[in-house]
Amino acid sequence: MRAVRVHALTGPAGLCVDELEAPTPGAGEVAIDVRAAGVNFPEVLLSYGRYQFKPALPFKIGRAHV
């Protein structure tokens, strides 16, 4: 699968499209084929390292960070 991940906290310039192994759904979970996803303001802040939540690099953009 392809995933957009932040490799450097330089905003959009730090984003790379990476090939990753597709996750395997567990019990009670489903896999969804996503063809497009939007990016919102908090994710732009995340890409600069300016959001209150600061995940470790590299991290995927456009997903729940829980």
PQR file of N, CA, C, O and H, with PARSE charges and radii, in Angstrom:
ATOM      1  N   MET A   1       0.842  -1.175   0.000 -0.4000 1.5000
ATOM      2  CA  MET A   1       0.000   0.000   0.000 -0.0000 2.0000
ATOM      3  C   MET A   1       0.885   1.234   0.000  0.5500 1.7000
ATOM      4  O   MET A   1       2.033   1.189   0.443 -0.5500 1.4000
ATOM      5  N   ARG A   2       0.349   2.322  -0.494 -0.4000 1.5000
ATOM      6  CA  ARG A   2       1.078   3.580  -0.462 -0.0000 2.0000
ATOM      7  C   ARG A   2       0.539   4.427   0.679  0.5500 1.7000
ATOM      8  O   ARG A   2      -0.661   4.426   0.953 -0.5500 1.4000
ATOM      9  H   ARG A   2      -0.583   2.358  -0.854  0.4000 1.0000
ATOM     10  N   ALA A   3       1.428   5.143   1.337 -0.4000 1.5000
ATOM     11  CA  ALA A   3       1.037   6.027   2.439 -0.0000 2.0000
ATOM     12  C   ALA A   3       1.871   7.293   2.371  0.5500 1.7000
ATOM     13  O   ALA A   3       3.074   7.244   2.114 -0.5500 1.4000
ATOM     14  H   ALA A   3       2.403   5.143   1.114  0.4000 1.0000
ATOM     15  N   VAL A   4       1.230   8.421   2.602 -0.4000 1.5000
ATOM     16  CA  VAL A   4       1.957   9.681   2.687 -0.0000 2.0000
ATOM     17  C   VAL A   4       2.423   9.815   4.125  0.5500 1.7000
ATOM     18  O   VAL A   4       1.622   9.803   5.060 -0.5500 1.4000
ATOM     19  H   VAL A   4       0.253   8.461   2.810  0.4000 1.0000
ATOM     20  N   ARG A   5       3.749   9.945   4.287 -0.4000 1.5000
ATOM     21  CA  ARG A   5       4.302  10.052   5.633 -0.0000 2.0000
ATOM     22  C   ARG A   5       5.179  11.289   5.744  0.5500 1.7000
ATOM     23  O   ARG A   5       5.815  11.718   4.781 -0.5500 1.4000
ATOM     24  H   ARG A   5       4.400   9.954   3.528  0.4000 1.0000
ATOM     25  N   VAL A   6       5.190  11.846   6.943 -0.4000 1.5000
ATOM     26  CA  VAL A   6       6.040  12.996   7.249 -0.0000 2.0000
ATOM     27  C   VAL A   6       7.393  12.457   7.699  0.5500 1.7000
ATOM     28  O   VAL A   6       7.478  11.703   8.668 -0.5500 1.4000
ATOM     29  H   VAL A   6       4.673  11.498   7.725  0.4000 1.0000
ATOM     30  N   HIS A   7       8.455  12.850   6.986 -0.4000 1.5000
ATOM     31  CA  HIS A   7       9.810  12.414   7.327 -0.0000 2.0000
ATOM     32  C   HIS A   7      10.622  13.543   7.964  0.5500 1.7000
ATOM     33  O   HIS A   7      11.613  13.284   8.648 -0.5500 1.4000
ATOM     34  H   HIS A   7       8.387  13.463   6.199  0.4000 1.0000
ATOM     35  N   ALA A   8      10.211  14.778   7.745 -0.4000 1.5000
ATOM     36  CA  ALA A   8      10.891  15.943   8.331 -0.0000 2.0000
ATOM     37  C   ALA A   8       9.838  16.991   8.643  0.5500 1.7000
ATOM     38  O   ALA A   8       8.877  17.141   7.888 -0.5500 1.4000
ATOM     39  H   ALA A   8       9.406  14.987   7.190  0.4000 1.0000
ATOM     40  N   LEU A   9       9.998  17.712   9.731 -0.4000 1.5000
ATOM     41  CA  LEU A   9       9.012  18.712  10.153 -0.0000 2.0000
ATOM     42  C   LEU A   9       9.238  20.024   9.411  0.5500 1.7000
ATOM     43  O   LEU A   9       9.504  21.062  10.017 -0.5500 1.4000
ATOM     44  H   LEU A   9      10.778  17.591  10.344  0.4000 1.0000
ATOM     45  N   THR A  10       9.125  19.954   8.076 -0.4000 1.5000
ATOM     46  CA  THR A  10       9.341  21.120   7.221 -0.0000 2.0000
ATOM     47  C   THR A  10       8.095  21.470   6.436  0.5500 1.7000
ATOM     48  O   THR A  10       8.181  22.133   5.402 -0.5500 1.4000
ATOM     49  H   THR A  10       8.909  19.111   7.584  0.4000 1.0000
ATOM     50  N   GLY A  11       6.933  21.034   6.910 -0.4000 1.5000
ATOM     51  CA  GLY A  11       5.693  21.281   6.191 -0.0000 2.0000
ATOM     52  C   GLY A  11       5.544  20.317   5.032  0.5500 1.7000
ATOM     53  O   GLY A  11       6.086  19.213   5.076 -0.5500 1.4000
ATOM     54  H   GLY A  11       6.862  20.496   7.750  0.4000 1.0000
ATOM     55  N   PRO A  12       4.816  20.715   3.990 -0.5600 1.5000
ATOM     56  CA  PRO A  12       4.584  19.825   2.850  0.2800 2.0000
ATOM     57  C   PRO A  12       5.871  19.315   2.188  0.5500 1.7000
ATOM     58  O   PRO A  12       5.854  18.247   1.577 -0.5500 1.4000
ATOM     59  N   ALA A  13       6.955  20.033   2.291 -0.4000 1.5000
ATOM     60  CA  ALA A  13       8.224  19.587   1.705 -0.0000 2.0000
ATOM     61  C   ALA A  13       8.753  18.328   2.396  0.5500 1.7000
ATOM     62  O   ALA A  13       9.558  17.604   1.810 -0.5500 1.4000
ATOM     63  H   ALA A  13       6.969  20.901   2.788  0.4000 1.0000
ATOM     64  N   GLY A  14       8.327  18.057   3.603 -0.4000 1.5000
ATOM     65  CA  GLY A  14       8.799  16.895   4.343 -0.0000 2.0000
ATOM     66  C   GLY A  14       7.968  15.641   4.127  0.5500 1.7000
ATOM     67  O   GLY A  14       8.215  14.614   4.760 -0.5500 1.4000
ATOM     68  H   GLY A  14       7.673  18.645   4.079  0.4000 1.0000
ATOM     69  N   LEU A  15       6.968  15.719   3.221 -0.4000 1.5000
ATOM     70  CA  LEU A  15       6.108  14.571   2.954 -0.0000 2.0000
ATOM     71  C   LEU A  15       6.700  13.696   1.860  0.5500 1.7000
ATOM     72  O   LEU A  15       7.265  14.202   0.891 -0.5500 1.4000
ATOM     73  H   LEU A  15       6.768  16.552   2.707  0.4000 1.0000
ATOM     74  N   CYS A  16       6.569  12.381   2.015 -0.4000 1.5000
ATOM     75  CA  CYS A  16       7.014  11.410   1.004 -0.0000 2.0000
ATOM     76  C   CYS A  16       5.933  10.343   0.863  0.5500 1.7000
ATOM     77  O   CYS A  16       5.261   9.987   1.830 -0.5500 1.4000
ATOM     78  H   CYS A  16       6.109  11.970   2.802  0.4000 1.0000
ATOM     79  N   VAL A  17       5.781   9.847  -0.349 -0.4000 1.5000
ATOM     80  CA  VAL A  17       4.885   8.715  -0.576 -0.0000 2.0000
ATOM     81  C   VAL A  17       5.729   7.455  -0.423  0.5500 1.7000
ATOM     82  O   VAL A  17       6.681   7.242  -1.173 -0.5500 1.4000
ATOM     83  H   VAL A  17       6.327  10.137  -1.136  0.4000 1.0000
ATOM     84  N   ASP A  18       5.375   6.622   0.552 -0.4000 1.5000
ATOM     85  CA  ASP A  18       6.126   5.413   0.864 -0.0000 2.0000
ATOM     86  C   ASP A  18       5.295   4.176   0.552  0.5500 1.7000
ATOM     87  O   ASP A  18       4.069   4.195   0.668 -0.5500 1.4000
ATOM     88  H   ASP A  18       4.601   6.795   1.162  0.4000 1.0000
ATOM     89  N   GLU A  19       5.962   3.112   0.157 -0.4000 1.5000
ATOM     90  CA  GLU A  19       5.321   1.806  -0.005 -0.0000 2.0000
ATOM     91  C   GLU A  19       5.451   1.061   1.321  0.5500 1.7000
ATOM     92  O   GLU A  19       6.556   0.849   1.818 -0.5500 1.4000
ATOM     93  H   GLU A  19       6.957   3.096   0.063  0.4000 1.0000
ATOM     94  N   LEU A  20       4.318   0.670   1.881 -0.4000 1.5000
ATOM     95  CA  LEU A  20       4.284  -0.052   3.147 -0.0000 2.0000
ATOM     96  C   LEU A  20       3.514  -1.351   2.977  0.5500 1.7000
ATOM     97  O   LEU A  20       2.721  -1.500   2.048 -0.5500 1.4000
ATOM     98  H   LEU A  20       3.420   0.842   1.477  0.4000 1.0000
ATOM     99  N   GLU A  21       3.754  -2.276   3.874 -0.4000 1.5000
ATOM    100  CA  GLU A  21       2.974  -3.511   3.869 -0.0000 2.0000
ATOM    101  C   GLU A  21       1.552  -3.189   4.315  0.5500 1.7000
ATOM    102  O   GLU A  21       1.351  -2.452   5.280 -0.5500 1.4000
ATOM    103  H   GLU A  21       4.399  -2.155   4.629  0.4000 1.0000
ATOM    104  N   ALA A  22       0.578  -3.739   3.617 -0.4000 1.5000
ATOM    105  CA  ALA A  22      -0.823  -3.492   3.958 -0.0000 2.0000
ATOM    106  C   ALA A  22      -1.134  -4.106   5.320  0.5500 1.7000
ATOM    107  O   ALA A  22      -0.744  -5.241   5.592 -0.5500 1.4000
ATOM    108  H   ALA A  22       0.742  -4.338   2.834  0.4000 1.0000
ATOM    109  N   PRO A  23      -1.838  -3.358   6.181 -0.5600 1.5000
ATOM    110  CA  PRO A  23      -2.190  -3.913   7.492  0.2800 2.0000
ATOM    111  C   PRO A  23      -3.215  -5.038   7.359  0.5500 1.7000
ATOM    112  O   PRO A  23      -4.032  -5.042   6.438 -0.5500 1.4000
ATOM    113  N   THR A  24      -3.163  -5.970   8.273 -0.4000 1.5000
ATOM    114  CA  THR A  24      -4.118  -7.074   8.313 -0.0000 2.0000
ATOM    115  C   THR A  24      -5.148  -6.772   9.386  0.5500 1.7000
ATOM    116  O   THR A  24      -4.787  -6.571  10.545 -0.5500 1.4000
ATOM    117  H   THR A  24      -2.500  -5.966   9.022  0.4000 1.0000
ATOM    118  N   PRO A  25      -6.438  -6.736   9.019 -0.5600 1.5000
ATOM    119  CA  PRO A  25      -7.456  -6.453  10.038  0.2800 2.0000
ATOM    120  C   PRO A  25      -7.526  -7.566  11.077  0.5500 1.7000
ATOM    121  O   PRO A  25      -7.389  -8.747  10.760 -0.5500 1.4000
ATOM    122  N   GLY A  26      -7.739  -7.166  12.309 -0.4000 1.5000
ATOM    123  CA  GLY A  26      -7.889  -8.123  13.394 -0.0000 2.0000
ATOM    124  C   GLY A  26      -9.337  -8.526  13.566  0.5500 1.7000
ATOM    125  O   GLY A  26     -10.193  -8.170  12.756 -0.5500 1.4000
ATOM    126  H   GLY A  26      -7.850  -6.206  12.567  0.4000 1.0000
ATOM    127  N   ALA A  27      -9.605  -9.266  14.617 -0.4000 1.5000
ATOM    128  CA  ALA A  27     -10.974  -9.709  14.914 -0.0000 2.0000
ATOM    129  C   ALA A  27     -11.872  -8.506  15.130  0.5500 1.7000
ATOM    130  O   ALA A  27     -11.529  -7.604  15.895 -0.5500 1.4000
ATOM    131  H   ALA A  27      -8.909  -9.555  15.274  0.4000 1.0000
ATOM    132  N   GLY A  28     -13.013  -8.482  14.468 -0.4000 1.5000
ATOM    133  CA  GLY A  28     -13.971  -7.395  14.617 -0.0000 2.0000
ATOM    134  C   GLY A  28     -13.593  -6.140  13.847  0.5500 1.7000
ATOM    135  O   GLY A  28     -14.242  -5.107  14.014 -0.5500 1.4000
ATOM    136  H   GLY A  28     -13.292  -9.214  13.847  0.4000 1.0000
ATOM    137  N   GLU A  29     -12.557  -6.195  13.002 -0.4000 1.5000
ATOM    138  CA  GLU A  29     -12.115  -5.048  12.209 -0.0000 2.0000
ATOM    139  C   GLU A  29     -12.335  -5.322  10.725  0.5500 1.7000
ATOM    140  O   GLU A  29     -12.482  -6.474  10.316 -0.5500 1.4000
ATOM    141  H   GLU A  29     -12.030  -7.034  12.866  0.4000 1.0000
ATOM    142  N   VAL A  30     -12.357  -4.265   9.923 -0.4000 1.5000
ATOM    143  CA  VAL A  30     -12.476  -4.403   8.475 -0.0000 2.0000
ATOM    144  C   VAL A  30     -11.395  -3.549   7.817  0.5500 1.7000
ATOM    145  O   VAL A  30     -10.932  -2.572   8.404 -0.5500 1.4000
ATOM    146  H   VAL A  30     -12.238  -3.329  10.255  0.4000 1.0000
ATOM    147  N   ALA A  31     -10.999  -3.911   6.616 -0.4000 1.5000
ATOM    148  CA  ALA A  31     -10.061  -3.118   5.826 -0.0000 2.0000
ATOM    149  C   ALA A  31     -10.869  -2.329   4.797  0.5500 1.7000
ATOM    150  O   ALA A  31     -11.784  -2.868   4.174 -0.5500 1.4000
ATOM    151  H   ALA A  31     -11.375  -4.706   6.139  0.4000 1.0000
ATOM    152  N   ILE A  32     -10.532  -1.062   4.622 -0.4000 1.5000
ATOM    153  CA  ILE A  32     -11.229  -0.189   3.679 -0.0000 2.0000
ATOM    154  C   ILE A  32     -10.223   0.299   2.657  0.5500 1.7000
ATOM    155  O   ILE A  32      -9.157   0.794   3.023 -0.5500 1.4000
ATOM    156  H   ILE A  32      -9.789  -0.624   5.128  0.4000 1.0000
ATOM    157  N   ASP A  33     -10.545   0.167   1.380 -0.4000 1.5000
ATOM    158  CA  ASP A  33      -9.691   0.639   0.301 -0.0000 2.0000
ATOM    159  C   ASP A  33      -9.963   2.130   0.097  0.5500 1.7000
ATOM    160  O   ASP A  33     -11.030   2.505  -0.389 -0.5500 1.4000
ATOM    161  H   ASP A  33     -11.411  -0.235   1.082  0.4000 1.0000
ATOM    162  N   VAL A  34      -9.015   2.968   0.460 -0.4000 1.5000
ATOM    163  CA  VAL A  34      -9.173   4.424   0.339 -0.0000 2.0000
ATOM    164  C   VAL A  34      -8.492   4.871  -0.946  0.5500 1.7000
ATOM    165  O   VAL A  34      -7.315   4.580  -1.158 -0.5500 1.4000
ATOM    166  H   VAL A  34      -8.148   2.664   0.854  0.4000 1.0000
ATOM    167  N   ARG A  35      -9.218   5.572  -1.801 -0.4000 1.5000
ATOM    168  CA  ARG A  35      -8.669   6.047  -3.067 -0.0000 2.0000
ATOM    169  C   ARG A  35      -8.273   7.514  -3.001  0.5500 1.7000
ATOM    170  O   ARG A  35      -7.446   7.965  -3.793 -0.5500 1.4000
ATOM    171  H   ARG A  35     -10.174   5.808  -1.629  0.4000 1.0000
ATOM    172  N   ALA A  36      -8.842   8.252  -2.084 -0.4000 1.5000
ATOM    173  CA  ALA A  36      -8.516   9.669  -1.932 -0.0000 2.0000
ATOM    174  C   ALA A  36      -8.817  10.080  -0.498  0.5500 1.7000
ATOM    175  O   ALA A  36      -9.706   9.523   0.146 -0.5500 1.4000
ATOM    176  H   ALA A  36      -9.514   7.885  -1.441  0.4000 1.0000
ATOM    177  N   ALA A  37      -8.074  11.050  -0.010 -0.4000 1.5000
ATOM    178  CA  ALA A  37      -8.300  11.549   1.349 -0.0000 2.0000
ATOM    179  C   ALA A  37      -7.969  13.032   1.377  0.5500 1.7000
ATOM    180  O   ALA A  37      -7.063  13.483   0.676 -0.5500 1.4000
ATOM    181  H   ALA A  37      -7.352  11.502  -0.533  0.4000 1.0000
ATOM    182  N   GLY A  38      -8.687  13.775   2.168 -0.4000 1.5000
ATOM    183  CA  GLY A  38      -8.421  15.196   2.311 -0.0000 2.0000
ATOM    184  C   GLY A  38      -7.431  15.458   3.424  0.5500 1.7000
ATOM    185  O   GLY A  38      -7.239  14.631   4.315 -0.5500 1.4000
ATOM    186  H   GLY A  38      -9.423  13.408   2.737  0.4000 1.0000
ATOM    187  N   VAL A  39      -6.815  16.602   3.359 -0.4000 1.5000
ATOM    188  CA  VAL A  39      -5.891  17.043   4.401 -0.0000 2.0000
ATOM    189  C   VAL A  39      -6.474  18.310   5.000  0.5500 1.7000
ATOM    190  O   VAL A  39      -6.891  19.208   4.268 -0.5500 1.4000
ATOM    191  H   VAL A  39      -6.971  17.274   2.635  0.4000 1.0000
ATOM    192  N   ASN A  40      -6.506  18.392   6.315 -0.4000 1.5000
ATOM    193  CA  ASN A  40      -7.078  19.561   6.961 -0.0000 2.0000
ATOM    194  C   ASN A  40      -5.995  20.363   7.696  0.5500 1.7000
ATOM    195  O   ASN A  40      -4.834  19.955   7.735 -0.5500 1.4000
ATOM    196  H   ASN A  40      -6.167  17.663   6.910  0.4000 1.0000
ATOM    197  N   PHE A  41      -6.375  21.481   8.264 -0.4000 1.5000
ATOM    198  CA  PHE A  41      -5.432  22.397   8.891 -0.0000 2.0000
ATOM    199  C   PHE A  41      -4.602  21.750  10.005  0.5500 1.7000
ATOM    200  O   PHE A  41      -3.391  21.969  10.043 -0.5500 1.4000
ATOM    201  H   PHE A  41      -7.318  21.813   8.233  0.4000 1.0000
ATOM    202  N   PRO A  42      -5.197  20.960  10.917 -0.5600 1.5000
ATOM    203  CA  PRO A  42      -4.371  20.322  11.950  0.2800 2.0000
ATOM    204  C   PRO A  42      -3.275  19.422  11.358  0.5500 1.7000
ATOM    205  O   PRO A  42      -2.190  19.319  11.929 -0.5500 1.4000
ATOM    206  N   GLU A  43      -3.548  18.777  10.229 -0.4000 1.5000
ATOM    207  CA  GLU A  43      -2.524  17.928   9.616 -0.0000 2.0000
ATOM    208  C   GLU A  43      -1.391  18.762   9.019  0.5500 1.7000
ATOM    209  O   GLU A  43      -0.238  18.331   9.017 -0.5500 1.4000
ATOM    210  H   GLU A  43      -4.430  18.861   9.765  0.4000 1.0000
ATOM    211  N   VAL A  44      -1.709  19.935   8.522 -0.4000 1.5000
ATOM    212  CA  VAL A  44      -0.649  20.835   8.050 -0.0000 2.0000
ATOM    213  C   VAL A  44       0.209  21.257   9.243  0.5500 1.7000
ATOM    214  O   VAL A  44       1.436  21.286   9.146 -0.5500 1.4000
ATOM    215  H   VAL A  44      -2.645  20.286   8.524  0.4000 1.0000
ATOM    216  N   LEU A  45      -0.429  21.582  10.358 -0.4000 1.5000
ATOM    217  CA  LEU A  45       0.327  21.923  11.568 -0.0000 2.0000
ATOM    218  C   LEU A  45       1.188  20.756  12.026  0.5500 1.7000
ATOM    219  O   LEU A  45       2.327  20.958  12.447 -0.5500 1.4000
ATOM    220  H   LEU A  45      -1.425  21.559  10.437  0.4000 1.0000
ATOM    221  N   LEU A  46       0.655  19.528  11.950 -0.4000 1.5000
ATOM    222  CA  LEU A  46       1.433  18.333  12.302 -0.0000 2.0000
ATOM    223  C   LEU A  46       2.687  18.234  11.439  0.5500 1.7000
ATOM    224  O   LEU A  46       3.755  17.870  11.930 -0.5500 1.4000
ATOM    225  H   LEU A  46      -0.270  19.364  11.608  0.4000 1.0000
ATOM    226  N   SER A  47       2.556  18.560  10.150 -0.4000 1.5000
ATOM    227  CA  SER A  47       3.692  18.426   9.238 -0.0000 2.0000
ATOM    228  C   SER A  47       4.799  19.439   9.545  0.5500 1.7000
ATOM    229  O   SER A  47       5.944  19.253   9.133 -0.5500 1.4000
ATOM    230  H   SER A  47       1.689  18.855   9.750  0.4000 1.0000
ATOM    231  N   TYR A  48       4.460  20.501  10.263 -0.4000 1.5000
ATOM    232  CA  TYR A  48       5.453  21.487  10.705 -0.0000 2.0000
ATOM    233  C   TYR A  48       5.914  21.246  12.147  0.5500 1.7000
ATOM    234  O   TYR A  48       6.825  21.919  12.630 -0.5500 1.4000
ATOM    235  H   TYR A  48       3.530  20.652  10.598  0.4000 1.0000
ATOM    236  N   GLY A  49       5.279  20.277  12.838 -0.4000 1.5000
ATOM    237  CA  GLY A  49       5.593  20.036  14.239 -0.0000 2.0000
ATOM    238  C   GLY A  49       5.011  21.087  15.161  0.5500 1.7000
ATOM    239  O   GLY A  49       5.520  21.303  16.261 -0.5500 1.4000
ATOM    240  H   GLY A  49       4.540  19.729  12.445  0.4000 1.0000
ATOM    241  N   ARG A  50       3.942  21.747  14.719 -0.4000 1.5000
ATOM    242  CA  ARG A  50       3.332  22.844  15.490 -0.0000 2.0000
ATOM    243  C   ARG A  50       1.969  22.492  16.075  0.5500 1.7000
ATOM    244  O   ARG A  50       1.248  23.376  16.537 -0.5500 1.4000
ATOM    245  H   ARG A  50       3.529  21.572  13.826  0.4000 1.0000
ATOM    246  N   TYR A  51       1.618  21.237  16.059 -0.4000 1.5000
ATOM    247  CA  TYR A  51       0.342  20.814  16.632 -0.0000 2.0000
ATOM    248  C   TYR A  51       0.593  20.317  18.046  0.5500 1.7000
ATOM    249  O   TYR A  51       1.715  19.932  18.373 -0.5500 1.4000
ATOM    250  H   TYR A  51       2.204  20.519  15.684  0.4000 1.0000
ATOM    251  N   GLN A  52      -0.449  20.318  18.902 -0.4000 1.5000
ATOM    252  CA  GLN A  52      -0.254  19.918  20.299 -0.0000 2.0000
ATOM    253  C   GLN A  52       0.158  18.454  20.421  0.5500 1.7000
ATOM    254  O   GLN A  52       0.864  18.091  21.362 -0.5500 1.4000
ATOM    255  H   GLN A  52      -1.361  20.631  18.636  0.4000 1.0000
ATOM    256  N   PHE A  53      -0.267  17.613  19.489 -0.4000 1.5000
ATOM    257  CA  PHE A  53       0.150  16.211  19.472 -0.0000 2.0000
ATOM    258  C   PHE A  53       1.353  16.101  18.542  0.5500 1.7000
ATOM    259  O   PHE A  53       1.296  16.562  17.402 -0.5500 1.4000
ATOM    260  H   PHE A  53      -0.840  17.907  18.724  0.4000 1.0000
ATOM    261  N   LYS A  54       2.431  15.501  19.012 -0.4000 1.5000
ATOM    262  CA  LYS A  54       3.665  15.410  18.227 -0.0000 2.0000
ATOM    263  C   LYS A  54       4.116  13.954  18.111  0.5500 1.7000
ATOM    264  O   LYS A  54       4.874  13.464  18.949 -0.5500 1.4000
ATOM    265  H   LYS A  54       2.478  15.126  19.938  0.4000 1.0000
ATOM    266  N   PRO A  55       3.639  13.257  17.056 -0.5600 1.5000
ATOM    267  CA  PRO A  55       4.051  11.860  16.881  0.2800 2.0000
ATOM    268  C   PRO A  55       5.513  11.758  16.459  0.5500 1.7000
ATOM    269  O   PRO A  55       6.087  12.712  15.933 -0.5500 1.4000
ATOM    270  N   ALA A  56       6.101  10.604  16.693 -0.4000 1.5000
ATOM    271  CA  ALA A  56       7.494  10.369  16.298 -0.0000 2.0000
ATOM    272  C   ALA A  56       7.586  10.222  14.780  0.5500 1.7000
ATOM    273  O   ALA A  56       6.684   9.680  14.142 -0.5500 1.4000
ATOM    274  H   ALA A  56       5.636   9.829  17.120  0.4000 1.0000
ATOM    275  N   LEU A  57       8.682  10.709  14.216 -0.4000 1.5000
ATOM    276  CA  LEU A  57       8.918  10.596  12.776 -0.0000 2.0000
ATOM    277  C   LEU A  57       9.371   9.191  12.416  0.5500 1.7000
ATOM    278  O   LEU A  57      10.002   8.543  13.251 -0.5500 1.4000
ATOM    279  H   LEU A  57       9.415  11.149  14.734  0.4000 1.0000
ATOM    280  N   PRO A  58       9.092   8.691  11.245 -0.5600 1.5000
ATOM    281  CA  PRO A  58       8.100   9.199  10.295  0.2800 2.0000
ATOM    282  C   PRO A  58       6.705   8.774  10.740  0.5500 1.7000
ATOM    283  O   PRO A  58       6.537   7.718  11.349 -0.5500 1.4000
ATOM    284  N   PHE A  59       5.711   9.596  10.433 -0.4000 1.5000
ATOM    285  CA  PHE A  59       4.327   9.239  10.768 -0.0000 2.0000
ATOM    286  C   PHE A  59       3.450   9.485   9.558  0.5500 1.7000
ATOM    287  O   PHE A  59       3.751  10.306   8.692 -0.5500 1.4000
ATOM    288  H   PHE A  59       5.848  10.454   9.938  0.4000 1.0000
ATOM    289  N   LYS A  60       2.341   8.736   9.531 -0.4000 1.5000
ATOM    290  CA  LYS A  60       1.372   8.861   8.422 -0.0000 2.0000
ATOM    291  C   LYS A  60       0.514  10.088   8.651  0.5500 1.7000
ATOM    292  O   LYS A  60       0.108  10.381   9.775 -0.5500 1.4000
ATOM    293  H   LYS A  60       2.096   8.070  10.235  0.4000 1.0000
ATOM    294  N   ILE A  61       0.249  10.790   7.585 -0.4000 1.5000
ATOM    295  CA  ILE A  61      -0.656  11.935   7.646 -0.0000 2.0000
ATOM    296  C   ILE A  61      -2.031  11.454   7.207  0.5500 1.7000
ATOM    297  O   ILE A  61      -2.135  10.512   6.421 -0.5500 1.4000
ATOM    298  H   ILE A  61       0.579  10.552   6.672  0.4000 1.0000
ATOM    299  N   GLY A  62      -3.074  12.082   7.698 -0.4000 1.5000
ATOM    300  CA  GLY A  62      -4.426  11.733   7.264 -0.0000 2.0000
ATOM    301  C   GLY A  62      -5.010  10.519   7.944  0.5500 1.7000
ATOM    302  O   GLY A  62      -5.840   9.829   7.352 -0.5500 1.4000
ATOM    303  H   GLY A  62      -2.990  12.847   8.336  0.4000 1.0000
ATOM    304  N   ARG A  63      -4.608  10.232   9.163 -0.4000 1.5000
ATOM    305  CA  ARG A  63      -5.182   9.117   9.907 -0.0000 2.0000
ATOM    306  C   ARG A  63      -5.305   9.543  11.365  0.5500 1.7000
ATOM    307  O   ARG A  63      -4.696  10.520  11.800 -0.5500 1.4000
ATOM    308  H   ARG A  63      -3.933  10.792   9.644  0.4000 1.0000
ATOM    309  N   ALA A  64      -6.099   8.795  12.098 -0.4000 1.5000
ATOM    310  CA  ALA A  64      -6.252   9.075  13.527 -0.0000 2.0000
ATOM    311  C   ALA A  64      -4.937   8.780  14.240  0.5500 1.7000
ATOM    312  O   ALA A  64      -4.329   7.734  14.015 -0.5500 1.4000
ATOM    313  H   ALA A  64      -6.594   8.002  11.744  0.4000 1.0000
ATOM    314  N   HIS A  65      -4.509   9.672  15.075 -0.4000 1.5000
ATOM    315  CA  HIS A  65      -3.260   9.504  15.827 -0.0000 2.0000
ATOM    316  C   HIS A  65      -3.578   9.190  17.282  0.5500 1.7000
ATOM    317  O   HIS A  65      -3.304   9.991  18.176 -0.5500 1.4000
ATOM    318  H   HIS A  65      -5.003  10.522  15.258  0.4000 1.0000
ATOM    319  N   VAL A  66      -4.158   8.019  17.508 -0.4000 1.5000
ATOM    320  CA  VAL A  66      -4.542   7.645  18.859 -0.0000 2.0000
ATOM    321  C   VAL A  66      -3.718   6.485  19.353  0.5500 1.7000
ATOM    322  O   VAL A  66      -3.906   6.031  20.482 -0.5500 1.4000
ATOM    323  H   VAL A  66      -4.380   7.369  16.782  0.4000 1.0000
TER
END
